[in-house]
Amino acid sequence: MMRSKLFLPLFAVGLLGFAIYHVVNASQEPPKPSPLIEPAKSPFENTLAGSGIVEPITENIAIGSPLPGVVQEVFVKVGDPVRGPSWFSRGTPLFRLDDRQLQAELRVKQATLVAMQANLGKLEAMPRPEEVPPAEARLREARANLDDQRDQSQRATRLYAERAIGEEESRRRRQAYQTALAQLDRADAELKLLKKGAWEADKIVARAAIDQAKSEVLRTMTELDRLIVRASIDGEVLQRNVRPGEFVSAAPGQALLILGDLRTLHIRADIDENDIPIFRPGLAGQAVVRGAPRDLRALRFVRIESLVVPKRALTGSSTERVDTRVLQVIFAVEPGSVPLYVGQQVDVFLNREK
């Protein structure tokens, strides 16, 4: 009886101890797991930090189309090297628009130019050698006719004085003589005009027409050359957003190809507007590649872009402010063990102790 009375209190005490033990163990925080990727740490004691974007030394060159049209051929792909204009080349062709209409216009204008040149040659070659003998023959004919009409006029004058013919016949003979005299003058003037050649004013007009035709041909050839878009810098094709058969417009902001010179990479660091007062040009710094915190890259100050702009390169951090403005500072980055790619984000740490 005594044992049954002790059993229940002892059992209750045991359950209470088990409950206390369970509550104590359950309330303990589990150990925090180590991060998959170690966050970047500043190598300096007094640091000015910011985020940066990797870009080529030339920045990203967005290539568009000067004219709207259908793309006929694309000559490059991503990763291809390109060359800019030089004294021996106009630059690597990137793509070409449909040029059939302009090719047809060029042939028409070239034919017009040939016709204009032929017309000037005709004027400069005047008179033709075979045109002179007929004109000389007409002059001799006019002289012979004049002699005949003079003789008939004189005879008619004598006959009229003898009243052998009437006054009307005499007057008709004199008028025929005057007509023959005018025909002689005309034949002589036409021969002199023929031997003189083309009028100089006509030659000037013909030369001006040739210059105009040459300008039309040159303009069409220029338009044809504009249909071939060429590289503007020495570099590499970073992105291609155009394919044969696509219609492209001349609207600004349409990047059909993106070029850049990757021989030297820059980092465009964003300095928050609140940190601008403590920033000084020439600060030594290092960049830390995200995902490789031990890969530190020395930075060399290049320039400051003095226009403070709204922040666009966001890191995705939950504590990041997006309604701020930043000062963009350009640094040259040294090569390292981990490759850098254009557009990649890095963490930038500047040494304020310098």
C-alpha positions in Angstrom: 0.0 0.0 0.0 2.9 2.3 0.8 4.6 1.5 -2.5 1.4 2.4 -4.5 1.2 5.7 -2.7 4.9 6.5 -3.6 4.7 5.3 -7.2 2.4 8.0 -8.5 4.4 11.0 -7.1 7.7 9.5 -8.3 6.2 8.9 -11.8 4.9 12.5 -11.9 8.3 13.8 -10.9 9.9 11.7 -13.7 7.5 13.0 -16.3 8.1 16.6 -15.1 11.9 16.1 -15.4 11.5 14.6 -18.9 9.3 17.6 -19.9 11.9 20.0 -18.6 14.7 18.2 -20.4 12.7 18.2 -23.7 11.8 21.9 -23.4 15.4 22.9 -22.7 16.8 20.9 -25.6 14.1 22.1 -28.0 14.6 25.7 -27.2 18.3 25.7 -28.1 19.2 27.4 -31.5 20.7 25.0 -34.0 24.2 26.0 -35.1 24.3 28.3 -38.1 25.5 26.7 -41.2 28.6 28.1 -42.8 27.8 30.1 -46.0 28.2 28.3 -49.3 30.3 31.2 -50.6 32.3 33.3 -48.2 31.4 37.0 -48.4 33.9 39.5 -49.6 36.0 41.2 -46.9 37.8 44.5 -47.1 41.6 44.1 -47.1 41.9 47.6 -45.5 41.2 48.9 -42.1 39.6 52.2 -43.2 37.5 51.4 -46.3 35.3 53.1 -48.7 33.3 50.3 -50.4 31.0 50.2 -53.4 29.9 47.9 -56.2 31.4 47.9 -59.7 30.7 46.6 -63.2 33.3 45.2 -65.5 33.5 46.9 -68.9 35.9 47.1 -71.8 38.4 50.0 -72.0 36.3 51.4 -74.9 33.1 50.9 -72.9 30.3 48.9 -74.7 29.9 50.2 -78.2 26.3 49.6 -79.4 26.2 49.3 -83.1 23.0 50.3 -84.9 21.8 50.8 -88.5 22.1 54.1 -90.2 19.1 53.2 -92.5 16.0 51.0 -92.1 15.9 47.8 -94.1 16.1 44.1 -94.2 19.4 42.5 -93.1 20.8 40.5 -96.1 23.9 39.2 -94.5 25.7 39.1 -91.1 29.5 38.7 -91.4 30.5 38.2 -87.7 29.5 36.2 -84.7 30.1 36.5 -80.9 33.8 36.4 -80.1 35.1 37.4 -83.5 37.8 40.0 -83.5 37.1 43.1 -85.5 39.3 46.0 -86.7 38.4 49.7 -86.9 39.1 52.1 -89.7 42.7 52.7 -90.6 44.7 54.1 -93.5 44.5 50.8 -95.4 41.0 49.6 -94.4 37.5 51.1 -93.7 36.9 48.7 -90.9 35.6 45.1 -90.6 32.2 44.6 -92.2 29.6 43.6 -89.6 26.4 43.2 -91.5 24.8 44.4 -94.8 21.3 45.5 -95.6 19.3 44.7 -98.8 20.8 46.8 -101.6 19.0 45.7 -104.7 17.0 49.0 -105.2 20.1 51.1 -104.8 22.1 48.9 -107.1 19.4 49.5 -109.8 19.5 53.2 -109.2 23.2 53.2 -109.5 23.1 51.6 -112.9 20.6 54.1 -114.1 22.7 57.0 -112.9 25.8 55.6 -114.4 24.1 55.3 -117.7 23.0 58.9 -117.4 26.5 59.9 -116.7 27.8 58.1 -119.8 25.1 59.9 -121.9 26.2 63.3 -120.5 29.8 62.6 -121.2 29.0 61.5 -124.8 27.1 64.7 -125.3 30.0 66.8 -124.2 32.3 64.8 -126.4 30.0 65.5 -129.3 30.0 69.3 -128.6 33.8 69.4 -128.3 34.3 67.4 -131.5 32.2 69.8 -133.6 32.2 70.3 -136.5 32.2 66.8 -137.8 34.6 66.5 -140.8 31.9 65.1 -143.0 29.6 68.0 -142.3 31.9 70.7 -143.8 31.8 69.6 -147.5 28.0 69.8 -147.8 28.0 73.3 -146.3 30.7 74.4 -148.7 28.7 73.0 -151.6 25.6 74.9 -150.4 27.7 78.1 -150.4 29.0 77.5 -153.9 25.4 76.8 -155.0 24.2 80.0 -153.5 27.0 82.0 -155.3 26.1 80.4 -158.6 22.4 81.1 -158.1 23.3 84.7 -157.2 25.3 85.1 -160.4 22.4 83.7 -162.4 19.9 86.0 -160.6 22.1 89.0 -161.1 22.4 88.3 -164.8 18.6 87.9 -165.1 18.0 91.1 -163.1 20.3 93.1 -165.3 18.8 91.7 -168.4 15.3 92.4 -167.1 16.3 96.0 -166.4 17.4 96.5 -170.0 14.3 94.8 -171.5 12.1 96.9 -169.3 13.8 100.1 -170.6 13.1 98.9 -174.1 9.5 98.1 -173.0 10.1 94.4 -174.0 8.8 93.2 -170.7 6.4 94.7 -168.2 7.2 96.3 -164.9 5.9 93.3 -162.9 8.4 91.0 -164.6 11.2 93.4 -164.0 10.3 93.8 -160.3 10.1 90.0 -159.9 13.6 89.6 -161.4 15.1 92.2 -159.0 13.4 90.5 -156.0 14.8 87.1 -157.1 18.2 88.7 -157.2 17.8 90.0 -153.6 16.6 86.6 -152.5 19.7 84.9 -154.0 21.9 87.5 -152.3 20.3 86.7 -148.9 20.7 82.9 -149.5 24.4 83.5 -150.2 24.8 85.4 -146.9 22.9 82.6 -145.1 25.0 79.8 -146.6 28.2 81.7 -145.8 27.1 82.4 -142.2 26.1 78.7 -141.7 29.5 77.5 -143.0 31.3 79.9 -140.6 29.1 78.8 -137.7 29.7 75.2 -138.5 33.5 75.7 -138.6 33.4 77.7 -135.3 32.2 74.6 -133.5 29.8 74.3 -130.5 28.9 77.3 -128.5 31.1 77.6 -125.4 28.0 78.2 -123.2 26.6 74.8 -124.4 29.9 73.2 -123.4 29.6 74.8 -119.9 26.1 73.5 -119.5 27.2 70.0 -120.7 30.1 70.0 -118.2 27.7 71.1 -115.4 25.4 68.3 -116.3 28.3 65.8 -116.1 29.3 67.1 -112.7 25.7 66.7 -111.5 25.5 63.2 -112.9 28.8 62.3 -111.2 27.4 63.7 -107.9 24.3 61.5 -108.3 26.4 58.5 -108.9 28.7 59.3 -105.9 25.6 59.9 -103.6 24.2 56.5 -104.6 27.5 54.8 -104.0 27.7 56.5 -100.6 24.2 55.2 -99.8 25.3 51.7 -100.9 28.3 51.9 -98.7 26.2 53.0 -95.7 24.2 49.7 -96.1 27.4 47.9 -95.0 27.8 48.6 -91.3 31.5 48.4 -90.3 33.4 48.2 -87.0 34.3 51.5 -85.5 37.0 50.2 -83.1 39.5 47.4 -82.7 38.0 44.9 -80.4 35.7 41.9 -80.2 32.0 41.1 -80.8 30.5 40.9 -77.4 26.8 40.4 -78.4 24.9 39.8 -81.6 21.2 40.7 -81.7 20.6 40.6 -85.5 20.1 37.8 -88.0 19.7 37.7 -91.8 16.2 38.4 -92.9 15.3 40.6 -90.0 14.0 44.1 -90.5 16.0 46.7 -88.6 15.2 50.4 -88.1 17.3 53.4 -87.6 15.7 54.1 -84.2 18.2 55.2 -81.5 19.0 52.8 -78.7 18.6 49.6 -80.9 21.8 47.7 -80.3 22.2 45.2 -83.1 25.8 44.4 -82.1 27.9 45.3 -79.1 31.6 45.7 -79.5 34.4 46.2 -77.0 38.2 46.1 -76.6 38.9 43.4 -74.0 42.7 43.8 -74.0 42.3 46.0 -70.9 39.3 45.8 -68.6 37.9 48.6 -66.6 35.7 48.6 -63.5 33.0 51.2 -63.3 32.6 51.7 -59.5 29.5 53.3 -58.0 30.3 55.6 -55.1 27.2 56.4 -53.1 26.2 60.1 -52.9 26.6 59.9 -49.1 30.2 58.8 -49.5 31.2 61.3 -52.2 32.5 63.9 -49.6 35.1 61.4 -48.3 36.2 60.1 -51.7 39.4 61.4 -53.1 40.8 60.7 -56.6 43.8 58.4 -56.8 42.8 56.2 -53.8 44.4 52.8 -53.9 41.9 50.0 -54.1 41.2 46.3 -54.8 38.3 44.5 -56.4 37.0 41.2 -55.1 35.3 38.9 -57.6 32.0 37.6 -56.3 32.2 33.9 -55.7 36.0 34.0 -55.4 36.7 36.2 -52.3 40.4 35.3 -52.2 40.9 36.6 -55.7 41.9 40.2 -55.0 42.5 42.5 -58.0 44.6 45.6 -57.7 42.9 48.7 -59.1 44.5 51.7 -60.8 42.6 54.9 -60.8 41.8 56.1 -64.4 39.2 58.9 -64.2 36.1 60.3 -62.6 32.9 60.8 -64.5 31.8 64.0 -62.9 28.1 63.7 -63.6 26.3 62.1 -60.7 23.6 59.8 -62.0 20.8 57.6 -60.6 22.0 54.2 -59.5 21.3 51.6 -62.1 23.6 48.7 -61.3 21.8 46.9 -58.4 23.5 44.2 -56.4 20.2 42.5 -55.2 21.0 43.0 -51.5 18.0 43.3 -49.2 19.6 46.4 -47.5 20.5 48.1 -50.8 19.1 51.5 -51.5 17.7 52.0 -55.0 16.6 55.6 -54.6 20.1 57.0 -54.5 22.5 58.7 -56.8 26.1 57.6 -57.4 29.4 59.0 -58.6 31.0 56.7 -61.2 34.7 56.2 -60.9 36.7 54.2 -63.5 39.5 51.9 -62.5 41.8 49.7 -64.6 41.9 46.2 -63.1 44.8 43.8 -63.1 44.4 40.3 -64.5 44.0 37.4 -62.0 43.4 33.7 -61.7 39.6 34.0 -62.2 38.5 35.4 -65.6 36.4 38.5 -65.7 33.6 39.0 -68.1 32.0 42.2 -69.3 28.9 43.1 -67.2 30.1 41.1 -64.2 29.6 42.7 -60.8 32.5 43.0 -58.3 32.9 44.4 -54.9 35.3 47.5 -54.8 37.2 48.5 -51.7 39.2 51.7 -51.5 41.9 52.4 -48.9 41.0 55.7 -47.2 44.3 55.7 -45.3 46.2 56.9 -48.3 
